[in-house]
């Protein structure tokens, strides 16, 4: 890169008073977003600008008046906090003795791991994510940074990201988009040695497309994002990186060409030579073809002679047991995009299409991205133990010489990045009672056992504060939404009385698709009204989530929930927060008493939202699917110690039967176990038995379902198998 070019952080620094100059370094590195000062530092510059710019620190600093900045420069408390944070940042960035340097020193920064994903959920100010896959990818980068793993991210920079959501008066989801202004975001446009924008070229839809590369910093990890929105591209091609998961099949395959083939070309242009390419979901599978082509060019060998070398450098994680979640493209569509490319690989059309064919010899067989990834990667894994089993069953046809249990797809169960998702109020409590270094010892079950030292009253008081914060936030968002819809004045003002801080509060937030059964709670409407309308043991619920713009059934589920929210008997106990994003998710997982998850089993690959709840003392009530199969524990009486299981641990193809069994189980749990336990209080109003389960939720789940443990598994089992190992906890080691 051109060393003489002025980096954006340096340009911003030049505008700041001397005592504040290091704010620029923090603003351009998302490390700040998981520190204890994550709110204070930039919000205090201007709370109004902080909200207006979507919590974007660069835009806040750029918009701040010099008068306001000089006021802060004279504030001794602010400067002290900034100096302390800068010292922590410098120590973090310069640390040499990291976990990975001790365990796997063979993974070098000269040949890092390249982690490809179509979306990355780093922070709400970088809207290049839609949901669980992106949040997981963002947490993957953060823990890789914390552990010192030499890793870089590769993704796409979307001009308008994923769609924004608003609900009209009938409760129907309306989709809209907002342009991202990249120059006002924590992004740096990469330049060549002449100080010009660094670009790569690749063929898409029979046209040459120029792609530019942006970089954002996530602690010690660089995330490179590809962008086709350039004036020298055809107007159609400029929109290749317009929307995340938008457009038709032709747009989808074109985006995956940019991500996979363009991603490898971009790394080459940047001078980065990865030792491993990690394909996080099948969207990036085309990268294996570009790696093969570059190896053919380097060695002069044919495709099948370099195939083993490519496979040795690629690993793959699959994230969905839902067949529709695996991208497949028709042979005709592959012809239109790859007719010249397979010639470069010196393959015939039949040979090329066979790389992605589940059934060989069928001329109409679609080209599967997961199939390509499985064929071209040396290791593959699902994201929970159950998902690993389901994936082996799904893809057994690719391995006709192996029994199902020997299909080479393992599992590494997902986790969450504890510092990101743990409320500062809870983090402070952990610092007091389990150690100031708790964030760096997140996988240690012995440390989490010290949660028992936290006085019940203190844990409960902090949890109640977080719940009050969630309710205040919910009231604000719903009041604003009702105002924007032009609803009647009494409806708008009624939002001020929505929800009760003293009531049992359930959270349900995720993508609204049929298999996630967002309306299971309404299957018996009268039964649901009885539970949520109970005056003695009030129960309330907060919903959030989006349906894909093309998912009409998902939109209908949301509409039914909105109708239910207006029922006179429960309208003050049911709320739906629009436009679900990372910020909304943090408020929910930090403030609810119970997290509800009721997908059709076994269609939830892992799920991570319930894991976030555990770090904040929330308790899960979930179908035994995904990660909860591993997290749920029962006592000698057969009842849950750390949460509740909905329905039966069984498979059935009869969806109506499963819905009936699961809804009846859910109603029974709420009526006979959850609500009675919550309202069982001592004379001071403390629910000691409930708090015992809160502590069990933390102790049993926190050491297992965090991304430090997950990254350790990837390093020791996938990235560098055979390297030194650490003691990673198993369920048997976690003592309640």
Secondary structure, DSSP 8 states (H G I E B T S, - for coil): --TTS--HHHHHHHTS-GGGTTHHHHHTBGGGGGSTTTTHHHHTT-HHHHHHTTT-HHHHHHHS-HHHHHHHHT-HHHHHHHHHHHHHHHHHHH--S-HHHHH-TTS-GGG-EEEE-S-B-S-TTS-B--SHHHHHHHHHHHHHHHHT--EEEEEE--SS-S-EEEE-TTS-EEEE-----GGGSS-EE-B-TTSSB-EEEEEETTEEEEEEEEEEEETTEEEEEEE---TTS-HHHHGGGTSTT-S-HHHHHHHHHIIIIIHHHHHHHHT---SEEEEESGGGTTHHHHHHHHHHHHH---HHHHHHHHHHTEEEE-----GGGS-EE-HHHHHHHHTTHHHHTT--HHHHHHTT-SSTT-TT--EEHHHHHHHH-SEEEESSHHHHHHHHHHTGGG-TTS-GGGSS-EE----B-HHHHS-HHHHHHHHHHT-TTGGGGTT-HHHHGGGGGS-HHHHHHHHHHHHHHHHHHHHHHHHHHHHHTT--HHHHHHGGG-S-TTSEEEEEES---GGG-TTGGGSSHHHHHHHHT-SSS-EEEEEE----TT-HHHHHHHHHHHHHHT-TTTTTTEEEESS--HHHHHHHHHH-SEEEE---TT------HHHHHHTTT-EEEEES-TTHHHH--B-TTSSBSSEEEES-S---S-HHHHHHHHHHHHHHHIIIIIHHHHT---TTS--HHHHHHHHHHHHHHTTTSBHHHHHHHIIIIIISTTS-------GGG---
